[in-house]
Amino acid sequence: MVKVKICGITNRDDARLAVDLGVDALGFIFAPSPRRITPEAARGIIETLPPMLQTVGVFVNETEKNIGEILEYCGLSLIQLHGDESPEFCQKFRTRAVKSFRVKDAESLESIRAYQGQVRAILLDTYQKGLAGGTGKVFPWELAVKAKEIGLPVILSGGLTPTNVEEAIRTVRPYAVDINSGIEERPGKKSSSLMKQLIQTVFRTEIFGSGRSAQPTVLPSY
């Protein structure tokens, strides 16, 4: 059953809706981005979330010290590293680290093997010069299928929307999908209708449909 992460959360309303729809994880971006959030604001949102939900901090070439401080201050479950972090750097956070790779071609996958045993999973995003992520563009999914052969859980990202997420899941069969700009009204503000459409599409995708309802249960207020 594919997991769903909604990234670029900046406010409580979007976080609340994502939780009500049954997502598995929320992402908070602490790197330069239109969706950047302060540790204080992220902590304020995370403190309102129910238990068992994964919270993920996104960093780009940040220092070990700053990552550690934000991780503990906000109470993050995992960190997602989108920069030039080495396997040795990732190993410092091994049990809580996801490493992102920008995919351009088959050669983009060659460096992934060095991260085996150093991270919990890999996230595949689309390569675009000058951007560490959040391109809103799709890369050839057959490369993601190839990356699965390495043996690390694959989180698929890059241009996923309510209209293409089913095809992406059926093609790649990833461990999880990561969605950001494809369900936004504007950078940093999610569209409730697009979010609902996407989640319901994921849940009713036949090959991952067991155990999830196409009509997600709304959780009680917290």
N, C-alpha and C positions, 0 to 999 in steps of 0.2 A: 504494500500500500504506500503510494508515494506521499512524502511529507510536503507540506507547504510552508514556505517562509515569505512573509511580506516585509520588504526592506524599505528603508527611508522613512520610518515612522518619526513624526515630529510633534504629534499632538495626541491628547487623550481620546478624542472622538474617533480618530482612525484606529487607534489601538483597541479601543472598546469594540468597534465593529468587527475588526479582524478576529478578536477573541470569540465574539458571539457567533461568527461564521465557522469557527472550529479550526482555525489555522494552528500549526504546530510551533511556529517560531516568529518572532518579530525582530527586525534589524534596526539598529540605531547607528547612524553614521557620524563618526567623530573626526573625519578627515575633511579637507576642503571640498565642498559640494553645495549645490543649492538646497540640499536636504540635510545639511549639517545641523547637529543638535549639541547643546552644551551638556556636560556631565550632570549638571544640576537639573536641567529639564528632563533628561533621560531618567534620572533617578526618581523624579517626581512621578513619571508615568509608570515606571517599573514597579514602584511601591503599590500601585493600584491593581496590578495584574494578579490573576489567580495563580496558585501553585501549579507546578508541572508544565507550565508554558516555558519554552526556551527563549531566552533573550540573548541577542548576538550584537556585539560591538564591532563596528567596521573601522579598520585603521589602515593608513597608508604610510609606510616608512616611519612609523612612530618609534620612540625609544622604548626600551623594555621597561624602564621605570614608569613612564607615563601610562603605558598600557596596563601595567600591574595596578597602578593607583586607580585608574578609571574602572577597571574590571571589578575591583573590590568595592569601590565607592558606590557604583551603580548596582552591584549585585548581579553582574552579567553571568550567563551560563557559559557562553562561548565567545571567542574572538575570531574575527574574519580578517585575514591579512591580505591586502590588495596591492602591496608594493613590491619591492625587490628583496623581501625578507628571505634570508638563506635558510636551508634546512636546520642549521645549527641554531639560528635565532628562533625558529618555530619550535624547536625541541624544548626550549625553555617554558613553553606553554602547551606542551604536547597534548595533554589530555583535554585541553579546552580550545585547541586551535584548528581552524579551517583555513587552508591556503587557496587563494584565488589565482587562476591562470587566465591570461588573455589569449584567446585562440584566434589565430590567423590562418594557419595551415597545419599540416601534419608535423612539421618541425616544432611547432609550438608545444607539442605534447612531450618532447624528448626530456625536458627538465623535470617532469613530474616524478619520475621513478626515485629521484634523490630524496623525495619527501616521504617515502614509505617509512612508517614507524615513527615519524616526526609530527604528524598531524592526524586529526580524526577523520578528515574528509577533504576533498578538493572541490572547489567551485569553478566552473568553466563559464567565462564571460567572453564577450566579443572584443577582439582587438580593434582599437582605434587610436591612432597616433595622438599622444598628448593626454589621453584619458586613462585613469586607472580603473574605471568601471562606469556603469550607468550610461552606456552608450545608447540604449534603446534599440539596438540592432541585433539581428540574428546571425549566427555563424553556422556553417554547414554541420548539421546534427550528426552526420556520419563520423565526424571527428570525436564527438562525445561518446559515441558507441565504441570507437577505438580506444578512447581513454579508459573506459571501464575495464579493459583487459589488464590494466596495471594493478588492479585489485583494491584500490581505495574507493570508498563510497563517493559517488558523483552527484553533486548538486548542480543542476542545470539552470543557467541564467542567460541573459542577453536577449532583449527584445521580445520576451514572452508577454502575450496578451490573451484576453478571453477568446479570441478567434483562432489562435494557433497553439494554445497550450495542450489541447487534446492530441493533436498531431505530434507535438514534441514528446509527450509522455509515451505515446504508442511507438514512436520511432526509437527513442533512447532508453526508455524504462529506467530513469534515474532513481537514485535514492530519494531526491527531493527536487523541487523546483523553487526558484527564488525570483520573486516578481517585485518590480519597483515602478518604473515609469509607465509601464503598460496599463496601469490601473489608476493613473493620476488625472486630476483636473488640471493641475499645474504642479511644478516641482515642490514637493513637500506636503501636498494636500491630495489625499486619495479621493477617488470617485466612489461613492457608496454603491452605485449601480454597477460599475465595472468590477468592483471587488466582489460583489455578490455573484455576478455572472461568471467570473473566473473560478471562484471557489466551487460553485455548483457544477461547472464543467469538469473540474478536476475530480470531484467526488463521484460523478456519474460515469467517468471513463471506465469502460467495462473491465479492462484488465487489472484495474486497481480498485474496483468498486466495492468489493466485499468489506463489510464492517463500517462503511461510511454511508450516510444517507444523502440523497440528492437534495434534500431539504434540510440543511444543517439545523440542529437544535440551538435555540437561543438560550444562553446561560442566564441565570438569575443575576441581578445587579450585585455589584460588590463595591 
